[in-house]
């Protein structure tokens, strides 16, 4: 499967600019399928770094080539948990992801990592 890298631009908007921009974008973009009917959902993320805050320092210093790992889940749904690696290469980014089971997250949180080295998922082994 071909990797799809994307460029992400971030802007600060006033409330009025946000409403106007959303209306303009609605004419040619699809909304997130999870927000149909005006429904919102909760996202929880747990980011990882090393003892020296390498990931944080790279971000704050503007390092052009960097990676970070996180575990993410939605609406407290323990049946749908992802391990994600976000990679940045200059101005473009890419996200690698795989599913985790809740027991795997528990083991990670308890610093029980030995099972990860033999896991069939490359992303789990890399993490």
Secondary structure, 3 states (H helix, E strand, C coil): CCCCCEECCCCCCCHHHHHHHHHHHHCCCCCCHHHHHHCCCCEEEEEECCCCCHHHHHHHHCCCEEEEEEEEEECCCCCCEEEEEEEEECCEEEEEEEEECHHHHHHHHCCCCHHHHHCCCHHHHHC
